[in-house]
Amino acid sequence: MAKLLSCVLGPRLYKIYRERDSERAPSGVPETPASVTSPPSSSWDTYYQPRALEKHADSILALASVFWSISYYSSPFAFFYLYRKGYLSLSKVVPFSHYAGTLLLVLAGVACLRGIGRWTNPQYRQFITILEATHRNQSSENKRQLSNYNFDFRSWPVDFHWEEPSSRKGSRGGPSRQGVALLRPEPLHRGTADTLLNRVKKLPCQITSYLVAHTLGRRMLYPGSVYLLQKALMPVLLQGQARLVEECNGRRAKLLACDGNEIDTMFVDRRGTAEPQGQKLVICCEGNAGFYEVGCVSTPLEAGYSVLGWNHPGFAGSTGVPFPQNEANAMDVVIQFAIHRLGFQPQDIIIYAWSIGGFTATWAAMSYPDVSAVILDASFDDLVPLALKVMPDSWRGLVTRTVRQHLNLNNAEQLLSGISYPPPALVPEDIMSNRGNDLLLKLLQHRYPRVMAEEGLRVVKQWLEATSQLEEASVYSQWEVDEDWCLSVLRSYQAEHGPDFPWSVGEDMSADGRRQLALFLARKHLHNFEATHCTPLPAQNFQMPWHL
């Protein structure tokens, strides 16, 4: 009877992987296991084959879940419509509640039938036995057997905890349960007395901003967190996950962040291969509708690096919602996992971000200045200009306030807060219109303020406005940039003053010298790849940042 109840309440099982002869995982990471159900040797893996009763019950429950999600998102409009029609009176609500209760009982019955179907299936009974054994005792053997299955990630046991004693060394100020440290925006009206009257006056605006951010704003900014989109992408995500496990020997793990969110990760270890890049770990930060199963992890994988992918809070197997604080908390536990469980030193870690992933990448650069490199692909400097561009001009105040208070993706500010970490490699997909240009200008103006004075700033903008690689080369050659001279100037300054930014190099330099140095630095920090925003970066364009 207990086994039947476990089958009723157990997670959905998607796939069973075949045993593979592969190297063992690092300590604490689930290995690719032997299949306890011995799938046919002719196939590399097999989808779990549910019995008819379980299959049909799953379809009914999945359909009910979709309808519930649609009802949830449309509830404000439905409530308004029912109110206008007078359907919210007590005499009409009570019968509706009876219908709702009956529907819940029917769905509970369907769930019980699904459990009976699972109970009659030896494959599922074997799986649920291993899952329960792993929750009781997370031995390496139990985890090895459990990772043979692909199932609803909510039931996967936690592999790494943010409070593990050895994991709080090396970060800049370990997190508390309230979260890691973020840069806070300055008040919109500096110098204004924060009296009780002023607080009361600002309260309606603050409430409106909160409601906008937690309803429409967050879902517009991170559409990948919308359940309906994830449901539609489920077959693609399962296929991508199977590819990472089967073809790349990927190992899945669940990390518990300091805010209680569970982060879904996938690690591909290349340290035992002939590829020299395999000794470096690339941590990938996906875009606002990206998942590690089908995201930017393919680029460093093709280039031969070890790779650690993770999903934003609220995406696929990760729990929570993708607000900036939760994003930074997730990034922190991912980096700690890479250092203290996977065994990579910060100097061997590369942060690679696509689009909105630049926020967590720049936070990592600010909080872990010892990382080897930061590569930002099609990212931006600040969310406010992008948000204002797509919203009505009359909403300017509300949009600015909402972003600054609740969705403050201040990539440039985080990137400029460090004093000595390596320069990032910036890869805009369209060098004329991408906010990566502004990120480059802000970075250079902060680090080399004397070089990026009037002449330097003007010539870099001219170079950024070039419409082709030929025109870029023409601008560069027009000013006869002597790269050897630029390198000698920078190296001499570094040897005399040290690596900490900002530098005063260029203070006593001619205007022509500043132009040369500005163009040289811009070209070293930015690599132009002309493509649309959603085009993956080819492996040959995945280049390490320039180091002096």
C-alpha positions, 0 to 999 in steps of 0.5 A: 500500500505504501508503494502504491501511495508513492506511485500516486504522489511520485514525480513524472518520469520522462526517460531512462538512460543507458549505462555508459562506460565513462570516467567518474564524476568529481566528488559530489556530482552525480555520475552517469549511471548504470540502467537498473532496467537494462534497456536494449543494447541496440539503443543509446537510451530509451524514453520511459514507456508508461502504461495506457492508464498512466499515459491517458491520466497524464494527458488529462492532468497536463491539460488541466494544468494548462487551463489553470495557467491560462485562467491564472494569467487571464483572471484580472480580465475575467474578474472584471468581465464577471463583475460587469455582468453581475456574476459575482453575487453570492447566489451565483458564486456558491454554485460555482464553488460546488462545480470547482470542488467537484472538478478537484475531486475528479482530478484527484481521482485521475491522479489516483488512476495514474498512480495505479498505472505507475504501480503496475509498471515495473520500470516506475516501481524500480525508479520510485524505490531508488528515489526514496532510497536516495532521499533517505541516504544520499550515498554516491551509489544511490545518486549514481543510480538515480541520475540514470533517470530524467524526471520532474526536477522538483523531486531531485535531491539537493546536491550542493547547499550554499551553507556548506562550511567550505563554500564560503571562502573566496567570495566578496562577503558571503551571502546571508539568507537575505541574499548576496550584496547588490549595488543599490540605485541612488534615490531619484531625488537626492537631497530631499528630506525623507519625512513621513509626509514624503513617504506617504506621497510616494506610496501610491507610486511605489505600490504601482511600481511594485504591481507592474514589476511583479505582474507584467514587467517581470514576465516581459523581461523574462518570458522564459519564466512563463509556464505556458512557454515552458510547457510548449518548449518541454519536448525541445528541452528534454531533447536538449538535455538528453543530448548533453547527457548522452553525447557530452556526458553531462551531469545534472545537479541541484543547488540550493541558493541562500534564498531557498531557490533550487537551481538546475545545473548541467556540468560537462567535464572536459578535463580528462580529454586531449583538449587543452581548453578542457582545463578551463570552466566556462559558466554560461549565463543564458538570455531572457528566454534561454535554457541551458538545454538549448542555449549558449552552452553549445558555443564553449562546448564546440570550442572544447571547454568544460562547461557549467550551464544553469537555468534562471530562477523560475526557468525549467527545473529552477524554482523561484522568480527571476528578479535581480536579487534572486539572479545574483543569489543563483549565480553565487551558489553556481560559482561556489559549486564550481570552486568547492565541489567541481574543483576549479580555481577562480583563475580557471573560470570564464564567465560567458553571458548572452543578452540579459545574462550579462547582469549575472556575469557582471555581478560575478566579475564584481564579486569574484574579481579573480575569475579568468575572463568575462565574455559578454555576447549581445549584452547591454549597459543598462535596462532603463534605456531599453525599457524606455525605447519600447514603452510609451513616452508618457510612461517614462517616470513609471518605467524608470521608477519600476526598473530602478526599484525592482528590475535594476539590471545595471550591467555597466555599473557593476562592471565599473565597480571593480578596480583590477579584474581582467577586461571583458570581451564584448561581442555585439551582434549589431555594432551600430544599434546594440547597447554593447557600444554604450557598455564599451564606451562607459568601460573605457571612459571609466578605466582610461579617462585621460585617453577617452577625452574629447579626441579619443571619445570622438574617434572611438564613436567614429569607429563604432559607427562603421557599417562594415569591417572594411570601413572599420579597418579604414578608420583604424588605418586612417589614424595610423595606430602603432600597436607596438607603441600603444603596448609599450605605453600601457606596459610602462604605466602598469609597471610604474603604477600597478594594475588598479583602475582607473588609469591616468595614462594619456595625461601628458600625451598629444591628441594624436597619441590619445586617438591611437591609444583609444582606438587600440583599446576599443579594438582589443575590448570589442569583437564585432560579430555581425548577426541577428540577436538570436544567432548563436556565437560560432565556436571560432568567434569564442575568443578570450579577452585581451590581457596586457 
